[in-house]
Amino acid sequence: MLEGYEFVCGDGKSGLLRGEFAGLVKDALLSGTGTAPDNASGRGTVYRFPLPRGSALVREYRRGGLLRYVNRDAYLTNRPLAELRIVDYLWRQDFPVPEPLGICWWRRCGLLRGRIATMALDALHLQDCLLTGSEPSSATLKKIGETIRRMHDLGVWHADLQVRNILVSGGRPFLIDFDKARKTKHLSSYARAANLFRLRRSFEKNYLDPKAYEMIFEGYGRLSRHLLLSFLYRVKSRASLSGPRK
């Protein structure tokens, strides 16, 4: 399925593991052996386990929004495999993503559930950096913009580009959580702008300094459709504020 990965099975699950890590990751990924909740992630679906060098994270696939109350973790498609294809592609391009280790999936009542394992990074979420006062330098913020641009140039569209899916370690940015991401030969300027605008909205929702986003956008470079989306957003906001009161 993917070059350099081994197919494994156990505990009622199937998986793909990077060959050099297969023996180290299999039990943790397939059955949760040796894992513990990762409090640093702030998510109840992430678990950590030790490796000879550093540690690794296992993330379970869970739904968000209102749909999670009806269907918490079951899918029609193999979400772990789709994400692994993109993360492995980016990692092999020397793009700053967590090193992929493997995935597993299993079927229940005709629907798929799954997990993905990656190397853990000694890094902070961009949101935490901005809220705790350890604000990244202008150079680092511009580097985030350059990194996003490179991701787009590689044809990858991030489905949830927001401040908690950007990590900063020693001035170097990393992007995480490529669930539902897409890869194309050429990413349109509209898709690029929509991705960046999603990031800007996360700054607004979390009451973060807009100047930090402006530095990121400066690092990204010229993109005309971003201005169009900004205009449409302002029009929508004014319309909602001026609408009839109930």
N, C-alpha and C positions, 0 to 999 in steps of 0.2 A: 504493500500500500504506500509506504513512504521509505525512501532509501535510508538505510542505517538503523531501522527500527525492527524489532522482533515482535511477532505475534505471540501472545501468551493467553492463558485462560486459567481460571481458578475461582473458587468461592462463588460459582454461578455467574462469573463475569468474563468478558473478553477485553483484551487490551493491546496496545502498541507501546513498546518501551524502547528507548534508545539503547542500542546494543551494549555499550559500555556501562550503562547504569541498570540494566535489567535485573540483575541479582540483588541490587541494593534497594530498588524502588518497588518491586513487584508486590510484596506483602503489604507495604504501607498504602499503596494505591488501590489494590484490589480489595483488601479486607480491613484497612485502617490500622494494622498492627504497628505499634510504636508511635502513633501520631497523638498529638494533643492540640486542643483549640489554640489558634494563634490570636492572642489578645491584641497584638500590635496592629492587626489588619482591620480591626473594628467590624468584622463581619463574622457571623455565626456559621458560615459555610466554608471557612478556611482552616486547615490544620497543618501543623508543622511537624517535621520529623528530622532527626540528625543524619548526616552523611559524613564520610571520612573527611571531606573538606566542606565546611559550612553546614548548611541545612537546606531543606527543601520544603515547599508548600504544596498541599493538595487542596484544590478548590472544587467544591461540589456545584453542579449546575442547578440553580434555583431561579424561579420566576420572580419578577418584581411587579409592582402595581397591584391593581385590584384582582388581576387574574390569579395571583398567588393564593387567594382564598379558595379558589375552585380547583386549580391544578398547580401544585407547588413545584414539582420537579420532573414532570414527564413531558416528552417531546416526540414529535413525529419523525424528526430527522436526527442524525448523529451529530449533535452539536460539538462534542469533544473533538471528533475527527476534523470537522470543518475548521475549528479554531487552531488545532495543532498544525494543519497544513499552512496556515498563514503565519503563525508564530515561528515554525521551523523555517519557512521561506525567509522571513525577516532576519532571523538569527544567522542563517547562512550567508546573508548579505552584510553581515557585521553591523546590523542595525541594533540599537540599544533596547533589547527586550530581555526579560528573564530567560535564562537558558532552558529550553524545553527538555523534559525528561520522559514524559509519556502520558498516555490517557487510558481510561477504561470505560466500558459501557455495559449495560445489561438491559434486558427487555422484561417488562412486566405488564401483563394485560395488553400486549401489543404495542406498548409505548416504550421509548428509550429514556434511560437515565444515565448520568455519567459524571466523571471526574477528570481533572487534568492536573498534572504535577509539573512544577518548574522549580529551578533553583531559587532560593530566597535571596533577596537583595538587602544589604545594609543601607537602607535609604528611608527618606521621609516622603509622605504624600505632599504634593505642592500645596494643597490646602492647609496642612499642618504647618508647613514652613511659613506661610503668609499669616496664619493666625497666632503663632507662638512668638513671632518677632524674629525668628531666624530666617528672615526674608532673603531669597536668592538675590545675588548681585544682578545688575543690569546685563552683564555678559552672560550669566546663566539663563536669565529669562529669554534673551535673544537666541541662545543656543536651543532652548525649548522650541522656539518658532522654527529654527533651522531644521530641527529634528522632525517636526510635524511635516514640514515641506518635503523632506527626504522621503518620509513615509508615503506621502501623496505621489511623489515622483516615481516611487516603486510600485504604484498602482493600488495601494491599500487604502481603503476607507474605513475609519474606526467608527463603530456603531454607537459608542458612548464616550466621546472625547470630552472629558471633564476633569476638574481639578484633583479628584481622588484617583484618577487613572494615569496621572503623571507623577513619577517619583524622581527625587533629586538625591544624588549621592556624590559628595565631594565635588559639587559643581557640575556634575554630569547628569543629564536627564535620561530617564527611561520611560517607556510607555508600556502599560499593562492592560490586561482584560480585553482580549480581542474576540470575545464571544459575539457572534453575529456580524463580525467584520466582513468586508468583501474585498476581493482582489480582481482588478481588471487590467487590461493592457494599457489603457489610458484613462485616467481619472479626470472627469470634466471639471471645468472651473466652477460650475455651480455646486457639484458635490464637494469640492474642496472648500468652498465658501460656507456651505451648510455645516461642514465639520467644524470649521473655525468658529462659526457662530454658536454652535452648541457649547463650545468651550467658553465663549463670552457670556452666555446665559448662566453657566455654572458659577462664574465670578459674581454675577448680579444676585443670584439666588442665595449665595453664601456671604454676601456683603463684603466681598474682597476688594482691595484697592484696584480700581479700573486701570490705573497707570501700569500695573504689573501686566495686565493683558495687552495694553498698548505696546509694551516692550516685546512681548511674545510675537505680536503681529508684525512689529518692525523687523524682527528676526526672520519671520516667514517670508516677507517680501510682498511685492505688488500683487494684488488680486482684486480685480474690479467687481466681481460678483459679490464680494463681501460688503461693499458699500450699498449694493442693491438690497441685500438682506437686512442690513441695518436700517435702511429707510422703511422697508415694509414692516419691520418690527415696531418702529416708532409710530407709524400710522395705526397699526393694530392696537398698540397700547393706548393711544389717545382716543380711539374709537370706543374702547371698553370703558374708559374713564368718563366719557361724555355721554354714554348711553343712558336710557331712561332708568330712573331709580325705582325699586320696588319696595 
